[in-house]
Amino acid sequence: MKAIRVEEFGGPEKLVLREVADPQPGPGQLVVRIRAAGVNPVETYIRTGTYGVKLELPYTPGADGAGEVLRVGEGVSRYKPGDRVYAAGSMTGTYAEQALCAEAQVHPLPAQATFAQGAALGVPYGTAYRALFHIAHAQPAETVLVHGASGGVGTAAVQLARSRGLTVIGTAGTERGRELVQRNGAHHALDHHAPDFGNQIASLTAGGGVNIILEMLANKNLATDLQIVARFGRVVVIGNRGTIEINPRDAMTRDARILGMTLFNASPGELAVIHAALGAALESGGIHPVIGQEIPLAEAARAHQAVMEPGAYGKIVLVV
């Protein structure tokens, strides 16, 4: 089979297409014929070799994918060859024609969902769900501000929050992005670069601030977040690319909490809850992954460049 391999750490050019042996399932494992693979920013960090998670070379990137079950190992009872599934995690990487997965990493893909949409679920929707409901404990009638609401995690957060009865404010850096945010279900779409951004938030919340902020770029926004969050509010740091100076008094006066999170820390029990909820929401139409770009597997390097560029409009997937 064909697979993208990282044989040495470095830039996007280190993603090379190779012929490798087909994976064979052991007990409790299955092989998925990948039709689409999700591309996530964390995979670009791992590729550089400077991230906290450092994989042994050579390796195939990718945790998210969707396709059909190809082969099953002994003891696998939930799936059979031909079943449509999405993978949220893989033992061999999803930037490939086939991926070896543990049975618990694979979930049913409803007939109305495309493979590209299935490939958009694992990291983005898993992250958004955990941030909103397991970390921030979001409740109906609360207000949530989603920074970067036109990207993969952002679009997921907007849909999930809206479906649970929260008032959703989403930000995007371009007019096109803000149009997508509003079409995606946000009640309000703002430009967080606007000079009067803080005043706009105050106006929308009657001066009380937002209850929850999902922060995709904490090194740029965290200090401002602490000035617009409500009393007893929560700022969940999902993404960060550097350091920032904040005034702790802004948190003190509001009894506000800064909560860091990563999907890597989710327990097996948490992941089971997350994907049971996501599967039901996908089947009922409560969520609908937005696909921004579909890029051929052989052009994975271009996908890694694109996922790090500003102005993302939905999820980037590799078509296999």
C-alpha positions, 0 to 999 in steps of 0.5 A: 500500500501507499503511505506518507512517511516521515523518515527524518524530522523537519519541514513539510518536505519531509512528508514522502510517499512510500510503498509499505507493507499492508498492516495485518490485524491482531486480536482486538484490531482491525484494518480500515481502508482509508478514503479520507484522512484528517490533517491537524495542526498537532501533526505539523508540530510532531513532524518537526521533532520539537513537540512534546510528543516525539515519535520514533522514525520512520512513521506515518502521521495521522490520527483521523480518517474514514473509510471501510473496514477491510480486515478484522482480527480475532475478537472483534465483534462490532465491525465486519468487512465493508462497514463504513467507519471513522477512526479517531486514533490509529496504531499505524497512522491514517495518511495511508491507504490502510490503517491499523486500529484498535477496535475502540478507536473505530466508530460507525459512520452514518450513511448520510456522512461523507468520508471527508466529514468522517475524517474531520471528526476525531481531533477537531470535534473530540477537542471541541466536545472535551473543551466545552463539556468536560473541561468548561462544563458548559451549560445551556443559556451560557455564552461562549466565545469561540476564537478562530471559529472558522477553523476545524476545531472552531467550526466544531465548537460552534455547532456543538455549543449551538446544539446544546443551547448556548449563545455563541459568539465566533471570531474570524479574521476575514469577512469570508470567515465571519460569513462561514461562522454565521452560516455555521450557527453562531449567533454573532460573528466578530473580527477580534482584530477590531479596535472596539472588539472589547466594546462589542463583547460588552454590548452583546453581553450587557456588560457582563462578559462571556461565560466561556472562552475557547482560546485557539491562540493563547499567546496572542489573546489570553490577556484580552480574554481575561478582560472580557470573561464574566465573573466565574468565567472559564478560559479554555486554552486549546492552542498556543504558539508562544509566551504571553504576559498577563495581569493575574488581577484580571482573573482575580477580580472575576474569580475566573479560571484559566484551564489548559487542555489537550485531547491526548489527556482524555481517558478511554472512558471520556473518549467513549462518551465523546464519540457516543455523543458525536455519533448521535449528533452526526446521525441526527444532523446536529453536527455537520463537519465543514470541509475546507479543502480536499488534497490528494494524499501525495500532496500531504506537504501542501496540506501541512502548509495549508493547515498552518496558514491563517484564514482556515475555512473548515477542515483540511483532509487528504483524499486517499 
